[in-house]
Amino acid sequence: MSNQSFIVGDAGGTSTQWRVVENGKIHQFETIGFNAYTHNIDDLKFSIKQTLGEKITKDTPTYFYAAGVDTKQQAQKVTTDLSEIFGDNMYVDNDLVGVARSLCGREAGNVCIIGTGSNACYYDGINVNKVSASLGYVLGDEGSGAFLGKKLMMGVFREQFSKDIIDAFQNEFGLTSHEVIQRIYHQPRPNHFLASFSHFIHQHRNHPEIYKMIEGAFVSFFEAFFFKNPHKDEPYYFSGSIAYYFSDILRQVGNDQGFLIKNIVQSPISGLVLYHQQYD
């Protein structure tokens, strides 16, 4: 294992974590995020060239896990595009596969992502099986940063929150509902815009109204993805910034609903390095 060389990347909506392993020595990089549904892969390719640059050796085995790679056609397109940089020894799969391999190895479990967006599956130790459709930030993404941002906007601009929260929001951002609507409907990556308010939410997480909002978002996540899960009694594994930074609330909600949450990490990238060292 000490002389292995490979590249592994894990892409979420906000950023992509990379590890370049050269004869067992690990180099860390970060580029812009990528989602096959919402991002332009040419932007990612430019960021990769600028950031990884001389560390890329064509035909080094490269494993890339990305949000939105939900079909064979999407995987093939991303593979073809990135092969221009990494060569033909390129493997592309869904980010759920990456999290499952990172956190479970070859063990079974319920695997979840709660970051800018959200998704979940049941992993049997080899394959992932979707338990429910994610549906994206407009129709779904329950529990995610975009979902929380949307709930925050609704509470502020409909004046459902108390004055202290609304004042704190306006003191920090100074936004009108018109400006928010314009930003969401007429500028790129509205899900990122919504998720950007997760920092404010985290700062005020102990406020009863904000805590209740976060708690409700995680209840919605479990209801959306695991309402008919035949494996609900098996362990749950989480990855993603929202799951990580709000882990205490997430664990409490899981416990209240009878779910065993075994592990929560911010990123699966370290576990992916170990997985490919062990199994490839």
C-alpha positions as CSV (number, residue, x, y, z in Angstrom):
1,M,0.0,0.0,0.0
2,S,2.9,2.4,0.7
3,N,3.8,2.8,-3.0
4,Q,0.3,3.3,-4.3
5,S,-0.4,6.3,-6.5
6,F,-3.9,7.5,-7.3
7,I,-6.2,10.7,-7.2
8,V,-9.5,10.9,-5.5
9,G,-12.0,13.8,-5.5
10,D,-15.2,14.4,-3.7
11,A,-17.4,17.1,-5.1
12,G,-20.3,18.8,-3.3
13,G,-22.3,21.8,-4.3
14,T,-19.8,24.3,-2.6
15,S,-16.4,22.8,-2.9
16,T,-14.5,19.7,-4.2
17,Q,-11.9,18.1,-1.9
18,W,-9.0,16.3,-3.6
19,R,-6.3,14.0,-2.4
20,V,-3.3,13.2,-4.7
21,V,-1.5,10.1,-3.4
22,E,2.0,9.7,-4.8
23,N,3.8,6.6,-3.7
24,G,1.8,6.7,-0.5
25,K,2.4,10.4,0.2
26,I,-0.8,12.4,0.4
27,H,-1.3,16.0,-1.0
28,Q,-4.4,18.0,-0.3
29,F,-6.2,20.4,-2.6
30,E,-9.6,22.1,-2.9
31,T,-11.3,23.4,-6.0
32,I,-14.8,24.8,-6.7
33,G,-17.8,22.5,-6.2
34,F,-19.7,20.6,-8.8
35,N,-23.2,19.2,-9.2
36,A,-24.0,17.5,-12.5
37,Y,-27.4,19.1,-12.5
38,T,-26.5,22.7,-11.7
39,H,-22.9,23.4,-12.5
40,N,-20.8,23.9,-15.6
41,I,-18.1,21.3,-15.8
42,D,-15.8,23.6,-17.7
43,D,-15.6,25.8,-14.6
44,L,-14.5,22.7,-12.6
45,K,-12.0,21.8,-15.2
46,F,-10.4,25.2,-15.1
47,S,-10.3,25.1,-11.3
48,I,-8.6,21.7,-11.4
49,K,-6.0,22.8,-13.9
50,Q,-5.3,26.0,-11.8
51,T,-5.1,24.2,-8.5
52,L,-3.8,20.6,-9.0
53,G,-1.7,21.6,-12.0
54,E,1.7,19.8,-12.0
55,K,0.4,17.1,-9.6
56,I,-1.7,15.6,-12.4
57,T,-0.1,12.7,-14.2
58,K,-2.2,11.3,-17.0
59,D,-3.5,7.8,-16.5
60,T,-2.9,7.8,-12.8
61,P,-6.1,6.0,-11.4
62,T,-8.5,8.8,-10.6
63,Y,-11.7,8.3,-8.6
64,F,-14.3,11.2,-8.7
65,Y,-17.5,11.3,-6.7
66,A,-19.9,14.1,-7.4
67,A,-23.4,15.3,-6.5
68,G,-26.0,14.9,-9.2
69,V,-24.3,11.9,-11.0
70,D,-27.5,9.9,-10.9
71,T,-27.5,8.1,-14.3
72,K,-25.1,6.2,-16.4
73,Q,-25.4,8.9,-19.0
74,Q,-24.3,11.6,-16.5
75,A,-21.5,9.5,-15.3
76,Q,-20.2,8.8,-18.8
77,K,-20.4,12.5,-19.7
78,V,-18.4,13.6,-16.6
79,T,-15.9,10.8,-17.3
80,T,-15.4,11.9,-20.8
81,D,-15.0,15.6,-19.8
82,L,-12.5,14.9,-17.0
83,S,-10.6,12.3,-19.0
84,E,-9.3,15.3,-21.0
85,I,-7.4,16.2,-17.8
86,F,-6.7,13.0,-16.0
87,G,-6.5,10.5,-18.9
88,D,-8.4,7.3,-19.5
89,N,-7.9,5.7,-16.1
90,M,-10.9,7.7,-14.8
91,Y,-13.8,6.5,-12.6
92,V,-16.9,8.6,-11.9
93,D,-19.7,7.8,-9.5
94,N,-22.4,9.5,-7.3
95,D,-21.4,11.3,-4.1
96,L,-23.5,8.8,-2.1
97,V,-21.3,6.0,-3.3
98,G,-18.3,8.0,-2.1
99,V,-19.8,8.6,1.4
100,A,-20.8,5.0,1.6
101,R,-17.3,3.7,0.8
102,S,-15.7,6.3,3.1
103,L,-17.8,5.7,6.2
104,C,-18.9,2.1,5.8
105,G,-16.1,0.4,3.8
106,R,-17.7,-2.9,3.0
107,E,-20.3,-2.8,5.8
108,A,-24.0,-2.1,5.3
109,G,-25.8,1.0,6.6
110,N,-28.0,3.9,5.8
111,V,-25.9,6.6,4.2
112,C,-26.9,10.3,4.2
113,I,-25.6,13.6,2.9
114,I,-26.7,16.9,4.4
115,G,-24.7,19.8,3.0
116,T,-25.8,22.5,0.5
117,G,-28.3,19.8,-0.6
118,S,-29.4,16.5,0.8
119,N,-29.6,12.9,-0.3
120,A,-29.7,9.4,1.2
121,C,-29.5,5.7,0.3
122,Y,-29.2,2.3,1.8
123,Y,-25.7,0.7,1.2
124,D,-25.5,-3.1,1.3
125,G,-21.7,-3.1,1.5
126,I,-21.2,-3.0,-2.3
127,N,-24.0,-1.1,-4.0
128,V,-26.2,1.9,-3.1
129,N,-29.9,1.8,-3.3
130,K,-31.9,5.0,-3.3
131,V,-34.5,5.1,-0.6
132,S,-36.2,8.3,-1.9
133,A,-35.7,10.9,-4.6
134,S,-33.7,14.0,-3.5
135,L,-35.6,16.3,-6.0
136,G,-33.2,19.3,-5.6
137,Y,-33.5,22.5,-3.7
138,V,-36.9,23.6,-5.2
139,L,-38.8,20.4,-4.6
140,G,-36.8,18.7,-1.9
141,D,-33.3,18.8,-0.3
142,E,-34.9,18.6,3.2
143,G,-32.6,19.4,6.1
144,S,-29.9,20.9,3.8
145,G,-28.3,24.4,3.9
146,A,-30.5,25.5,1.0
147,F,-33.6,24.2,2.8
148,L,-32.6,26.0,6.0
149,G,-31.9,29.2,4.1
150,K,-35.3,29.0,2.5
151,K,-37.0,28.5,5.9
152,L,-35.0,31.4,7.3
153,M,-36.1,33.7,4.5
154,M,-39.7,32.8,5.0
155,G,-39.6,33.4,8.7
156,V,-37.9,36.8,8.3
157,F,-39.9,38.3,5.4
158,R,-43.2,36.9,6.6
159,E,-42.4,38.2,10.1
160,Q,-42.9,34.8,11.6
161,F,-39.8,35.2,13.7
162,S,-39.6,37.5,16.7
163,K,-38.2,41.0,16.3
164,D,-34.7,40.2,17.7
165,I,-34.1,37.6,15.0
166,I,-35.4,39.8,12.2
167,D,-33.3,42.7,13.5
168,A,-30.2,40.6,13.8
169,F,-30.8,39.3,10.2
170,Q,-31.2,42.8,8.8
171,N,-28.3,44.2,10.8
172,E,-26.1,41.6,9.2
173,F,-27.5,41.4,5.6
174,G,-29.8,44.4,5.1
175,L,-31.8,42.6,2.5
176,T,-35.4,43.2,1.2
177,S,-37.6,40.4,0.0
178,H,-37.4,41.9,-3.5
179,E,-33.6,41.7,-3.5
180,V,-33.8,38.1,-2.3
181,I,-36.3,37.1,-4.9
182,Q,-34.2,38.8,-7.6
183,R,-31.1,37.0,-6.4
184,I,-32.8,33.6,-6.4
185,Y,-34.5,33.8,-9.7
186,H,-32.1,35.9,-11.8
187,Q,-28.6,34.9,-10.7
188,P,-26.6,31.7,-10.8
189,R,-26.6,29.0,-8.1
190,P,-29.6,30.1,-6.0
191,N,-29.1,27.0,-3.8
192,H,-25.7,28.3,-2.8
193,F,-27.1,31.7,-2.0
194,L,-29.8,30.1,0.3
195,A,-27.2,27.8,1.9
196,S,-24.9,30.8,2.6
197,F,-27.2,31.8,5.4
198,S,-26.4,28.7,7.4
199,H,-23.6,30.6,9.1
200,F,-26.2,33.1,10.5
201,I,-28.4,30.2,11.5
202,H,-25.5,28.5,13.3
203,Q,-24.7,31.7,15.2
204,H,-28.3,31.9,16.4
205,R,-28.9,28.2,16.8
206,N,-29.6,28.5,20.6
207,H,-32.5,30.9,20.0
208,P,-35.6,28.9,20.6
209,E,-37.2,29.8,17.2
210,I,-34.0,29.0,15.2
211,Y,-33.5,25.8,17.1
212,K,-37.0,24.7,16.4
213,M,-36.5,25.5,12.7
214,I,-33.3,23.4,12.5
215,E,-35.0,20.6,14.4
216,G,-38.0,20.7,12.1
217,A,-35.7,20.6,9.1
218,F,-34.0,17.4,10.3
219,V,-37.4,15.8,11.1
220,S,-38.4,16.7,7.5
221,F,-35.2,15.0,6.3
222,F,-35.9,11.7,8.0
223,E,-39.6,11.8,6.9
224,A,-38.6,12.5,3.3
225,F,-36.0,9.9,2.9
226,F,-36.7,7.1,5.4
227,F,-40.5,7.0,5.7
228,K,-40.6,3.5,4.0
229,N,-37.1,2.3,4.7
230,P,-37.1,-1.5,5.4
231,H,-33.6,-1.1,6.9
232,K,-34.5,1.7,9.4
233,D,-33.0,-0.3,12.3
234,E,-29.5,-0.4,10.8
235,P,-26.9,2.3,11.6
236,Y,-27.0,5.8,10.0
237,Y,-23.9,7.5,8.6
238,F,-23.8,11.2,7.7
239,S,-21.5,13.5,5.8
240,G,-21.8,17.2,4.9
241,S,-21.3,20.6,6.5
242,I,-24.8,21.0,7.8
243,A,-24.9,17.5,9.4
244,Y,-21.5,18.2,10.9
245,Y,-22.0,21.7,12.3
246,F,-25.5,20.9,13.6
247,S,-24.6,17.4,14.7
248,D,-25.9,17.7,18.2
249,I,-29.4,18.6,17.0
250,L,-29.3,16.0,14.3
251,R,-28.3,13.3,16.8
252,Q,-31.1,14.4,19.1
253,V,-33.7,14.2,16.3
254,G,-32.4,10.8,15.2
255,N,-32.5,9.5,18.8
256,D,-36.1,10.9,19.3
257,Q,-37.1,8.9,16.2
258,G,-35.3,5.7,17.2
259,F,-32.5,5.9,14.6
260,L,-28.9,4.9,15.6
261,I,-26.6,7.6,14.2
262,K,-23.2,5.9,14.2
263,N,-20.9,8.6,12.6
264,I,-21.1,12.2,11.3
265,V,-18.2,13.7,9.3
266,Q,-17.8,17.0,7.5
267,S,-16.2,15.4,4.4
268,P,-15.7,11.8,3.3
269,I,-12.4,12.4,1.6
270,S,-10.0,10.9,4.2
271,G,-12.1,7.8,4.4
272,L,-12.0,7.5,0.6
273,V,-8.3,7.6,0.6
274,L,-8.3,4.7,3.0
275,Y,-10.9,2.8,1.0
276,H,-8.9,3.0,-2.2
277,Q,-5.7,2.1,-0.5
278,Q,-7.4,-1.0,1.0
279,Y,-9.6,-2.2,-1.9
280,D,-7.8,-1.1,-5.1
